[in-house]
C-alpha cells in the first residue's frame, strides 16, 4: 500500500513539474515575442437619412464606417475571427452592424487593413432624452456617435496561437446637413483595450 501511494505522489510531482515548466516556457516565449496591441482609426464615416421622431422617441439612419486596423507587431500575425459592432449615442444603443466587410480576415505583421461596417436603424426606440439630444445636435450641424467594436482575434507566431478579445471604441463627430446626411473624412484614432 505504501509503495502504491509513493508512485502516485511521484507521478503527481512529475506532472506538476511538467505543467510549471511548460507555463514558464510559454511565459518566456510570450515575453520575447509579445504582440503589440492593434491600433484602430476611423478612415471615414458616412451618415445618411438621419431622422429623429421626438413624439415616438424613434431614430432612423444609415451609417457606413471604414475602420483602419493596424498590426504593429514585428513577429506576430493576427487572425480576426469576428467583429461585433454596435452604434451608441450618449451610451444608448442605436443598433448593431448589418454588414461587415470583410467579416473575418488575416493580417500580417506590420500591416494595415480596412474594414467597412454598415449599421442601419429604422424606427429604433430610444429614450426621450436621447431623441431630444440627437435632434438638438442634428440642428446644430454635428452629431456625436460612438462606434463600439468587440473583436475576437488570434495572435499567431509559428504554431502558437493566443486568443484575445480587444474592445475598440471610436468616437466620431459627423457634420450633418439638413437632409440628415454627412461625411467625416478622415476621422480620429480609436481607443483599444484588452
N, C-alpha and C positions, 0 to 999 in steps of 0.2 A: 504494500500500500504506500509506503513512504517513497519508494522508487518511482511509482506512478505519479505521485504529487511533485517530485523533483523534475520529472520530464515535462510535466505541464507548466511548471514555473519557468523552466529553461526555455520552452517554446514561446511562452508569453514574453519573456525578456528579449529573446531574439526578434520577435515580431515588433515589439515596442522600439527596439534599436533601429530596425529597418524603417519603420514609419518616421522616426525622428530624423534619421539620415536623409531619407527622401525629401522630407519637408525642408531640411536645411539646404539641400542641393537646389530645390525649386526656389527657395528664398535668394540664394546667391545668384542663380540664373536670372531671376526677376530683377535683382539689383543691377546686374550688368546690362541687361537688355531691356530695361524698363521702358515701356512705350510712353511717349508723351501724350497728354490729353489732346483730343481733337480740338480744332478751332472752327468756329462757325461764324459766318457773316450773312447778312441779307443782301444778295446782289440786286434784287429788285422786288417790288410788290405792286400789284395792280388791283385796285378795288373798283368794282363796278356795281351799279344798280343798288346802292345802299338806300334803303327806305326804312324809316322808323315810324311806327304807328303808335302814338302815345296812348290813344284810347284803349287799345288792347295790349299795350306793352309788348309789341312784337317787332322783330327786326328781320329784314331780308337783305341779302347781299351775295356777292361772289368775290372771293379773294384768291388771287394767284400769287404765290410767293416763290421766288427762286432763292434757295439757300446754297451757299458755297461751303462745303465741308473740306477741311484741310487736315491731312495726316502729317504732323511734323516729325514723326519718328524716323530715325536713321536706319533701323534694322527691322522694324515690325510692320507687317501688313495688317489691314483691317477688313473684316467682312461685316457689312451692315446687314443684319438679318431682318430687322423691321424698324420702321419709323412710324410711331403713332403720334399724329399731330392734332392739336386742338387749338381753337381760337378763343381768346378771352378779352373781355372789356372790363377793366377795373375788377378783375378777379372773377367775373361772372362768365360762365361758359356760353359761347355763342354757337359752337358747332365743332364737329370732327371733320377731318380731311376726307373728301370724297374721292380723291385720286392723289397718288404719289408716284412720281416717275423719276428714276426707277424705284420700284418698291423695295428691292434689295440689290446690293452691289458689292463689288470687291474694290478696295482701294490700296494701291501700292504705297510703299513708304515715300515720304517727301513729295506727295502729290495732292492735288485738289480735284474735287468733282462737284458738279451742280446737281441739285435735287429740286425738282419742281413739285410744289404742293398746291393743290386746289381745294378750297374749303367753300362750300355753298350752304347758305341758310335761307330757308323760306318760311316766313312766319314763326321764327324762333321766339318762344316766350321768354321774356326777361322781366326783372323787377321793374317797378315804376321808376325807381331812382336811376337804374342803368339806362332805360329808354330815354329819360329826360336828359341824362348826361351825354348820351350818344347824339341825340338831336341837337343839343347845345354845341357840341364840338363840330358837328356837321355844318351848322350855321356859321360857326367861326372859321371854317375852312380847313381844319386839320383834325383828323381822328387818330387817337392813340390806341393801339391794339397790342396784345401780347400773343405771339405765336409760340406755343409750347410743344416741344418735340421730345417724346420719350423714346430713346433708341435702344435696341439690343444689338450689341456688337461683339465680335470675336477678334481679339488680337492674336495674330499668328506669327510665330517665329519658328521656322523649321517644322517639326512635328508637334510642337507645343501650342495649345490654344487656350486662351484665357477669356472667359466671358465677362462682360461689363454691361452696365445699364446707365449710360450717361443721360443726363437731363439737360436739354438745350432750351434756353429761354431767350426769345428775341422780342424786343420792344420796338415797334415801328410807329412812326408818326406820318400818316399819309395825307398829303394835301387833297382836299375833296372839293370838287366843283358842284354847282347847283344840281346837276343831274345825278349826283350820288356816285360819281366815278373819280378816280385819281390814280396817279402813278408816283411811286417812290423809287428813285434810281440814282445812285445806289443807296442802300440802307446802311445800318451800322453793324458793329460787332455784337455777337450774342454771348450770353453767359453759358458756360458748360460746367456742370457739376457731376461728380461721380458718387 
